[in-house]
Each structure stands twice: as structure tokens, then as C-alpha cells.
Amino acid sequence: MLQLATNLGRRVSDFLSFFGQVFILLLHTLGCLARRQVERETTVRQMAQVGIDSLPIVAVTMLFSGMVLAYHAAQQSGKLGISTLVGWLVAESMARELGPVLTAVVVAARVGSAMAAELGTMKVTEQIDALRAMATDPVEYLVVPRFLACLAMVPILALIGDTVGVCGGYLMALTTPGINEATYFANIPGNLHAWTVAGGIVKSVGFAIIIALVGCQQGLTCRMASEEVGRATTRAVVYCIILVYAANLVLTAIVYPA
């Protein structure tokens, strides 16, 4: 019983320490931005890595997700005699949930892990200590560009994912008897509201902040051992995905109030 209480206390302590470190990192990052301390070339390079390099896997993920969603929507809507609304159902689901969330999960798996691995390697090889020795703020030089890159590119990827998902649903409409492909796009403009799409983009901004901060925090706090880099990378992906789902619940209630 004592051992159980000790383990539980350690877990709670680690949990609170993690959130405290992430919050401090956020404040430090915002302070650098307020002072306009931004490495422009590094930021542009990070935007390419976050956005352009992640685009193929985001597009493929959303394409097949849209096709599967359209298939299931066709089966259920056919029973109710509303197969003409399948296009709107796919677009609504993509804009509200699937586009932002699946994009964030893909980016977390690809970009969040890369950030943790890169910064963790720099920590283990004492490159971060070298930056401090040269009077260079590691947060300004390493975190801020990645933070801005995620903030700029994840919403764009989410919007592209929405579009690709809807198009994937249309491809399924061409081969599925239960979907009226002639009216697939016709019912989207009249039923899909602009705020539905904008709300999804707002949520993706929150997800971008989580991915950047958690990935960088895990890299900067990596222990001084080579095997710890892999563990930090794994933790970064797991923590990012869990926090994305948790944040999605909160942001959905805020962005789409009942």
C-alpha cells in the first residue's frame, strides 16, 4: 500500500512538473516574440519542414478518411432517404473534427517527434550548453522558430486536409451506389457555415501550440544519455496526442457552444 501511494505521488509530481515546464517554456517563448527576437531564416526553414514535408502524409490520411466517412454516411443516410446530404455530412465532419484533429495527430507523430529527437540530441551532445556559453538563448534560437512554424503551418495543413477529405468523399461517391454524386457538392454551400470551418482552424491553432511546446520541452529536458533521446521522442508523441484530444474537448465546447 505504501509503495502504491509512493508511485502515485511520483506520477502526480511528474505530471505537475511537466505542465509547469511547458507553461514556463510558453511564457519564455512569448517573451521572445514580444521582444521581436526571431531567427527569420531558421523560422522559414522550420515552416518548410512542418508544412511542406508534412503535406503528403496529411493529404493521404485525409483522403482515405474522407472516403471511409462518405462510405459510412452513405449507408446510414440511405436508410433515412437523405443520401443527397452525404456531401454536407462529410464536409461538416471534416471541418469540425476530423480535419483539425487528424492533422494534429499526423503532425505530432512526424514533427513533434522530430523536434524532441533533434533538441534531445543537441542536449546530449552539449550543443545547447554551448549556445548558453556563447550568450545565446536556446529558446530564442531553437524554440521560437519551431513555435512560429507550427503556428503558421498547422492551420494551413488542417484547411488543406478538410478540402482533400471532402474530395476523397466525392471519389467514393463516384463508385458507391448509395451516394448521389450529382448533388454531393451542391448541398455543401447552403448547409456548411463559414464559422464551422473557421472554428476548426481556431482549434488547429491550439493544437499547433501543444505540438511545438511539448516537442521542444521534451527535447530540452532530455537526460544526458543517448538512450534517453528515444524515450523523449516517444514521450513527445504520446503527450502531444493525449493533450490534443483533451484540448479538442475543451476547444470544441468553446468554439461550438450548444
Sequence and secondary structure as in RCSB ss.txt:
>XXXX:A:sequence
MLQLATNLGRRVSDFLSFFGQVFILLLHTLGCLARRQVERETTVRQMAQVGIDSLPIVAVTMLFSGMVLAYHAAQ
QSGKLGISTLVGWLVAESMARELGPVLTAVVVAARVGSAMAAELGTMKVTEQIDALRAMATDPVEYLVVPRFLAC
LAMVPILALIGDTVGVCGGYLMALTTPGINEATYFANIPGNLHAWTVAGGIVKSVGFAIIIALVGCQQGLTCRMA
SEEVGRATTRAVVYCIILVYAANLVLTAIVYPA
>XXXX:A:secstr
 HHHHHHHHHHHHHHHHHHHHHHHHHHHHHHHHHTT   HHHHHHHHIIIIITTHHHHHHHHHHHHHHHHHHHHH
HHHHHT GGGHHHHHHHHIIIIIHHHHHHHHHIIIIIHHHHHHHHHHHHTTHHHHHHHTT  HIIIIIHHHHHHH
HHHHHHHHHHHHHHHHHHHHHHHHH TTS GGGTTTTHHHHS HHHHHHHHHHHHHHHHHHHHHHHHHHHT  SS
HHHHHHHHHHHHHHHHHHHHHHHHHHHHHHS  
